[in-house]
Amino acid sequence: MRNNSCLKVVLLWLWLMPWIVQAMTIESFNINSDLKVTGVDICDTLSLPLQGIEYDSVITISNNVSIQGLNDNILGFSKGVFNSGSGDPEENSYCNGNRCVINPDKQVNKINLPVFDTVGGSVISSWGDKNKKIFPGKYTDINIGKSDIIFYGGDYFIDKLSVHTRSEITIEGNVRFFIKEMSIGGSNVNMSGKSSDFQVFIYDSNTMAIVSNNAKIKAYIYSESERPLQLTNTVEFYGSIIARELEFNATVSYVGENSCEIEAKPIDFELLPNDTTFLTCEMVPIVINVLDDNGNLNINYNGEVSLRTDIAQSNVAFWMVNDNRVDVTKEIKVNIKKRTGECCS
């Protein structure tokens, strides 16, 4: 039973436009948040911009590769292979223009990933779309080409992701991909956002994950596959990678980032009412309760949460926050503050 002393809530309203009644009596709206569902976070493991998974991780670097932003030029792998295996590792100059230093002690343990499940997942094929919205869930295949796509905050389980030429991928909120197969080429991915907002977890599979052909991407990637995670053919990458097998080849520019320490820790929460089916002419109060690790109300939390819905049509419903009306097609940010003084009996 949750402790109801000194409720830790934020109250806002969801205003459903009365004219919708002409078309239907009851409408169902799904209220989502970009707060994380599972407890997996690369930031809990990451300590260097480039690290391997114990105990036999390998990084292979060849041709015109530039790696910047490293700590003391350290690559946290068990083994480094340079210049297609023909060059002396001591003579390479890939790391900040200097010799890369292989340090096996900087390898990390495997992350305990959630069970991979895409049963009943959807299929998305997007070609030539503008501002197409994709929401968290299960997907057996996502195939994108020449499109502008927005992935909204939350967890995605994806069998296969293919991003083809001249696509623009925008990440809204904290997005995490749990994925088996990935190919990204000739497109911009999360270039207007923060690397740590887009985390990709690649499971062990029989396929290779590839970023190639003039792709630009900001991300934190974790790959435990025995098949290499490969960056090749003029790639700009900003972020961090943890991998069992990693290959850089043919004009790769890698800018390492490790800013996890400034990222907000995920919180658990509940939205009330739990039933998201309302009469369309009602003004519906929405309560956000922040919970502690035991599922009780956290009366000491101070911070901000982001809320959005999956409603694509504008002028259908509105958030009412402090007497300000905001269309529910837009994300709102709500400050949660500890209530002071006498509040509850």
KAGICOR-V179573 format. One record per helix or strand of 3 or more residues. SS is the DSSP state (2 for helix, 1 for strand). FROM is the first residue (numbers start at 1). TO is the last residue. Records with the same first field share a line. If there is no record, write none. Layout:
# KAGICOR-V179573
SS: FROM-TO, FROM-TO
This chain:
# KAGICOR-V179573
1: 9-16, 26-28, 31-33, 50-53, 58-62, 65-68, 74-76, 79-82, 122-127, 132-134, 137-145, 148-163, 168-185, 198-202, 209-212, 216-223, 229-232, 235-243, 245-249, 252-256, 268-272, 277-279, 283-291, 303-309, 317-321, 324-327, 332-336
2: 18-22, 42-44, 83-85, 89-91, 104-106, 195-197, 260-262
